[in-house]
Amino acid sequence: MPTVQKAGPAPAPSDAAALTIPMRDGVRLAADLYRVEGDEPRPVILVRLPYDKNGAYCFMPEIARYFRARGYHVVVQDVRGKYRSEGATEFGLHEPDDGHDTIAWIAGRDWCDGNVVMWGDSYYGYTTIAAAVGAHPALKAIAPRLTGSQLSTVLDYGDGTREVEQTARKVYFAAHYVDNDGYEWEPDWSVRPLRAEFEAFYAAIGKRSANFDAEFAGPSPFVPPPLKALLEAPPIPALYTIGWFDNCALWSWHDVRALAAHPRWASRLHLRMEAIDHENYRLADAPIAPEDDHTTSPDALVRLLPRYLDPALAFFDAVLGDRMAEYPRVSYEVCHGERLTASQWPPPSADALAYVLTPAAGLVKEAAGERAEERELRWTHDPADLVPSPGANPFAALKDRADLRATAERQDVLRFTGEAADHDTDLLGPVALHARLSAPAGAHLHVRLLDQAPDGDARLITKGQIRIAEQTDRTEVRVDLLEVAYRLRAGHRLALDLTSSDFPDHVPEAPPGVDPWSALPGTPSPRTVTLGGDSPSRLLIGPS
């Protein structure tokens, strides 16, 4: 039986006034007001989250006080069905309307000057986007971090492939979307079928998650509005912050690519990219020492707040002060390098790079006119022996950033390795693998781009994964590895891994029509990648 720790609402801080905000259907949501001294109406920063407005996990009181010290009133609210707020505990359904109604209520208070802006990470970053869909005119800007409008959903790429489901969605429903409280537990990922461990969890707590159960009863209603709803909403200034090592970055880039191409939203979109993971650990500090861990060290939290919050404050100041001409369109941190600004993403300085995968397991810069003999390389996927995910916690990828050199020794992994760089080389922009794959229907292809040091140490740069709907036979498939700003230092090499699993971060394969959460491991099956010939398998980095 799993060990479960239940977490109810933490005590409210003495320097915040308790608010009860009514929604259009009569449900009342609990919030705290951190008010600047004096009677002057001021702009309000609104944060709406499901993790307890007073809890230690998101340190909202410390964040609210930091914002307040910069002259903003701050409202922090428990979303519907969580902690002190009324209503059903339902993921994603109510945030556009509840965001609209909360903003309308705040804008009508005598302490608000009519301007509301929103900030947040992850789900409470998603609530900023949902509020933009809700489109109350008092909402002047949003600053979502490490999130996207389609947060936790499985993206369909429209070419016969879709994203491989992250296990985190169902873990999230068990931890945060059972009822008003939260539940901490560690699944035993060795249990098969996977769902059995979750059934044991629900038996242990004596209740279930309607959000979890809906995952197995046809299309779930517990999904955000489609991206189209955001694109059709009135555009407002938006600062998207994306982490280079964030496991939710695919949803950020899904939004950003669409917004940047939209005629009304493009001029309102601003980007900030940081070398961080979902828990805001930094590449510069990895692996994270106890004295640098802001989740346990008060001093580390104090050091975190300025770099965490100042970019959004500068953005809000620029929006409300009519100084957007001074605010950079794009600000990006180069991993192992400096922070730079640009007028667009990718920046004009980005080079387009192409690498060919060779039969000798090489990763060679493509040369015009060269054509290698067509060859095949094979690996065998064994559902009973899955390739381990890179670290202990996908949300904290930099806390224990793993050395992946040993992964290449597995028989179910193909590693292609490039030449050592003779000088520092910046990789900037989108990354995609175009591979000619032979695999059965329902197969997964997981691709990892690595930085291999002179001593053999291999660290993840970025990754991508797809599920293939139909059987392929030397068919070209495209795997989106998102975007990078990464300095490949002199003497280091690029390496590329191809495999069919990444567990427990992603669900294992299952045949078409079979639920991977209820399936038992099947039999091993071969996979083949075709190299060379007229259409070689290629890795593309940078602008197209």
N, C-alpha and C positions, 0 to 999 in steps of 0.2 A: 504494500500500500504506500503510495507516495507521501512524503512528508510535506505538509502544507502549512504556511504561515499566513494568517488572515490579517489585513491591514485596514482599519477603519479610519475615519477622519481624525487628523491631528488637531490639537488645540489651536484656536484662532489667535493670531498675534494681537498684542494690546494696542499697537499703533495703527490698526486697521479698523474701519467701521464696517459692520456687517450689513449687507444689502440683500433684499429679496426682490428679484426682478421678474415680473409676470410675462409669460409668453401669450401668444394669440389664442391658444387653446386652454388657457387657465393654469397651466403648469408653471410653478414658480422655481426659478433657479437661484441658487445661493452664490453670493459674490462678496468680495472684500474691496473696500475703497481705501486706497492710500492717497490721502489728500495733502497737497501742498498747503502750508499755513497761509492764512489770509482769506479774504472773501473774493478775490479776483477770479473770474471765470478763466479756465485754462483748457488747453487741449488735453485729451484723455488717451492714454495707451490702454487698450483692451487686450487681455489674454484669456482665452477660453480653453480649458484643458480637462482631461478625464483622470488625472493622476493625483488629485487632492490639492486644492489651492493653498493648503497650509502644510503639506507634507514635505519631508526631507528630500525625496527623490528629485524633484524639480527646483528646489530652493526658491520658490516663488516669493516669499517675503523678502529675501535678500535682493532678488531681481527688482521687485517693485520699489524697494527703497532706493536702489540705484537710479531707476527711472525718475522717481520723485525728486531726487536731489538735482536732477537736470531740469526741473520746472514743469514736469508733467504730472497731472493726476493719473492714478493707475487703478484700473478695475481688473481684478483677477476672479474668474468665475469657474465653478464646477459645471461641466456640461450636463445636459439632461441625463438623469438616471445614474449619476455618479456622486458619491460622497454625500454632501448635504443638499444636493439638488433633487427635486421631484422628477417623476416621469419614468418611462420605461428605459432600460439600459440597452440601447440600440445603436450599433456602430454606424456612423456616417449619414443616417437618415435625416436628422433634424437640423444639422448645422447651418445650412443656408437660411432657413426661417428663423431659427433661434438666434443666429448672429444678427440678422436684420432687426429682430425685435429688441435684442439687448442694446444695439446701437441706437435705435429709436428712443428707448427709455433713457439712456445716458445723455443723448443730445438734448433731451427735454429738461435736464436738471439745471438749476441755476449756477452750479459750479462748473459746468461744461460750456466752453465758448462756441460750441457747435461743430468742433473738429474732433473726430475720432480716428485713431490709427491703430493697427493691430500688428502684433509681433508673436512669434512662437516657433517652437521646434516640433518636428515629427507630427503627431496628431494635433497638437495645439498650433502647429504651423498650418496643417490642413484646415483648421477652423478659420484661419485668416482668409484662405482661398475660398472656402465655402461662403464666408461673409461677403466677399466680392461678388459671388454669384447671387447672393441675396440682395445686393445692389442698393443699400440705403444711401442716400446722398450725403449723409454726414461722414461716411467712411471715406477718408481722403487718401489713404495709402496703406499698403500691407507690406510686411517684411517676413515672409515665410522662410524658415531654415530647415534643411534636411527633410524635405517632404515634397508632396505633389498632389494634384487634384485627384489622382487615381490611387492614392496610397493603399498598399497591401493587395491590390487586385492583380490578376494575371493578365498581362498585356498580350493582345493578339496582334501579330505583325502583318496580317493580311496577305501573306505569301505562302501559306501552308505551314507556317511555324508560329509558335507562341512562346512566351516566357515560361520557364520552368518554375512551378510554384515554390515560393519560400515557405518553409515550415513555420516561420514566425507568425503568419496570420492566425493559424489555429491556436498556437501557443498564446498569442495575444488575447484571443477571445476567452481562453481559459483563465488567464491572469487578470484581465481588466474588464471583461464584458460578460460577467456572470450576473452581478447585481451592483449595488452602490459601492461595495467595498472592493479591495484588491486582494489578490491571492498570489503568494510567492511560492514557487515550487520548481523543481528541476526534473524534467521528463527523463526517463530511462530510454534512450534511443535504441537500445538493443532489443526492446520488446517488439514482437511481430504478432499480428499486424500492428501498424503504428497506432491505430485508433484505440487499441486495447489499453494503452497506457493512459490515454485521456479518459476513457471510461472508468478506470481505477481512480483517477483524480476526482471525477464527479461523484463517484461513490464515497470517496473520503470526505468531501465537503457536504454531501447530502443535498445537492442541488445541481442544476444544469445551466448552460448558457444557450439561450435561444439563438444567439448569433452563431455558435458552433454547430448546433443541430441543423440550422438552415443550410449549412455547407453541403449537406448530404441529402437534401430534399429538392433537387433541381436548382435553377439559378437563384442565388441568394438575394433577398431584398436588401441585405445589409452591405450595400456598396455605395460609394459616393456618387453624386450626379456625374454624368459623362463630361469629358473635357470640353465638349461642344457647349455645355452650359456656361463655362467660364469664358470661352471665346465670344459668346453672344452677349455677355454681360457688358455694361458700360465700362470702358477701360479706366483704370486708375493707376497711379504710380505703384510699381511692384518691385521690390528688391528680393530676388531669390538668392539665398545662400546655399551652395552645394559643397558637400565634402568629397574630396577625391577618394576617400576610403569609406564612404558611407554606404551601407547596404541598402539604403532607400534611394540612392542617387538615380536609379533608373526612372523613378517616378518624377523626380525633379527635371531630368533632361527631357522626358516625355512632354512635360508642360512647356519648358523653355523653348524647345525646338518649334513647337506649334505657335507659341506667343510671338517668337521672333519673326515668324513668317506671316503673321497676321497684320493686315494693313492698319487696324486701329490700335492694336496692343503693342506693336513693335516699338514705337517711340516712348512707351511708358515702362518698358521692361529694362531693369538694371540687374546685373549679375555680379555676384561675389563668390569666388571659389577659394576654398581653404583646404590645406593639407590636414584634414581632421576626419575622424570617424563619426558614427551616429551619436556617441556619448561625449563628443567634443574633446576627445584625447587628440593630441597633436603628434604628427610625424616627428617633429623636432625633439619630442620628449620620449619617443618609443624606444624600448619598452618602458612602461610607466612605472617609475619608482614610487614608493609610498608617499614621499614628500611632495610629489607632483600630481597626486590623485585627488581631484577636486571633489570626488564623491565621499572621501573619508578625511581629507585634511582641510581644516578651516582656512589655513594660510593659502593653500593651493586654490581654493574657491575665491578668495579675495583677489588673487592674481588673475584668475580666469575672467572675472566679470568685465573688466574694461575691454579686452579683445573680443569678448562674447557679445557685448551690448553696444559698445560705442559705434560700430558701423551702422546699426539700425537707428540710433539716436541722430547721427549725422544725416542720415537719409530723411528721417522725419523732420528734422530742423530745416533741411533744404526744401522739402515739399511745402511745409507750412510757411516758410519764409520767402517763398517764391524765388529760390536760388538754385533751381535744378540745373541750370547751365554750368554750375560749379561742380556738380556731382558726377563722378566718372560713370560712363556707360557700363564698363566692364572693369573689374578689379580681380586679379587672379594671382594666387601663390604658386610659384613653380616648386614642385617637390625637390628638395635639396638645393633650392635656389632662393630667389628674392620675390617680393611682391611687386607686380607691375600693373599698369592700367592700359586700357586699349579702347578704341572706339567701337569695336565689334568683337564677336567671338565666332570662329578662331581669330586671333589677332592678325593683322596684315603681315607680320613678320614670320608667321608659321610656314614651315616647309611641308610640301606633300611628299611623303615617303612611301615606298612600296617594297615589300620583302616577299620573296618567293620561298615556299617550303620545299626543301629538296629531299630526294630519296635517302641521302646520307644523314638525315635528321638535322639539316642545316636550315638557317634562316638568313637568306642572302639577298642583298639589295638587288632589285630588279634592274636589268640592263636592257636598253632598247634593242630589239632585233634578236636577242638570244632566245633559244628554244631548247629546252632539255627533253630528253627521251621520257615518254610517259611511263610512270611506275606507280605501284601501289604499296602502301604500308598498312598494316592491320593491327588491331588490338582486339581483345575479347573482353566484353563486359560481363561481369559476374554479379548478379543481383544479391548474392549472399556475401560478397566481399567488396563493399562500396569504398570509393576513394574518399578519404577523410577530408572534411572542410578545413580551411587554413588555420582556424583558431578556435578557442573555446567558446567565444561569444561573437556572433556576427555583428552585433551592434557596437562592440568594443574591439574592433579589428586591430587597433594600434596598441591596445593595452599589453598584449602579449604577441606582438607581430611575429608570425611564425617563419622559420627558415624552411623552405619547401624543397631543398635540394634532394631529400630522400624520396620524394614523390616520383622522381624520374626513374627510380629503380623498380617501380611496380610494372607488372606485365600489361596492365590495362591503362597505361598512360604513354602517349607519344610526346616526347619533348624535342622540340626543334630549337637549336641554339645558334645565335649569330656570332659574328666576329667581334673581337674586343674593340671598343670605341677608341680611336686615337686622340680624341679631344672631347671635352664636355659637349653634349648634344641635347638640345631641348626638343622634346616631343610635345607638340601642341595641337590640340583639336580632336576630332572624332577618330575612333579606332574601330575597325571592322575586319573580320576574317571572312573571305570568300573561299569556301572549301568545296571540293567535289567529293560528296559523301555517298557511300553505300551503306544503308542501315535499314532495319525493319521499321514498320509503322509504329509510332509511339516512342521511338528512340529519342534519347537526349544527347545533345552535344554540349559539353562544358569546355570553355576555352579560358585559359589564364595567361596573361602577359606578365612576365617576370623580369626583374632586374637581377642578373647574376654577377656577383662580385668576383674579383680575381681569386679569392680563396674558395669559391664554389657556393658560398652563401647565396640563396635565391629567395627574393622577397616579391610579394605580389605588387604589381602596379595597378592593374585593373582586370576585370573579368566579364564574361558574358555567357549566356546559356540559352538554348532553345529546345523546344520539344517539336518533333517533326510528325505531322499528322499522317502522311502516307509513306509507304516504302520508297526509298530512293536508290537509284542505281547510277553511280557516278554523276549524280545531280548536284549542281551548284546550290549551296545554301549560304545564307549570310548570317553571321553572328555579330550583333552589335555589342561592342565592348565599351560603349559609352564614350567618354571624352577624357583627355589627360592634359596636364601641364607638368611634365616630368623631365628632370635633367638626368640623362644617362651619363654618368661621370666617366672620365677617361679611364680605360682599363676594364670597364664593366661591359657586359654583353646583354642583349635582349634574348629572352628565351620564351617559348610558347608551348604550353601544354594543351593537348587534346585528350579528352576522356569522356566518359558517359555518366559520371556521378559526381556529386559534391555534397556529402552527407555528414551531419544532419542539417546543414543550412538549407538544402533543397530536397524535395521529395524524390524518392527513387523512381525509376521507370516503372510503368505498368502498361500492359497491352491496351490498344484502343477499346474504350468502353468499360475498362476496369478501373475502379477507384484505388489509387496508390495507398490511401490510408487504410484500406481494408484488405489489400492483397498480401499474400505471402510471397517470399522471393521465388522467382522463376528460375529457368535454366540459363546457363551462360550462352551468349551469342556474339558472333564476330561483327566488327565494324571495319570499314575500309575507307581510307582517304586516298584519292588519286592525285598524283603530283606530276608536274611537267606537262608536256604536250601543248596543244594550242590554247588551252584554258587552264593554266596552272593555278593551284591553290595559293592564295596571296593574302598577306596581311597589309592593310592600308592604314596609315597614320597621317593625320593632318587634313587640310582642306582638299575637297575633291576638285 
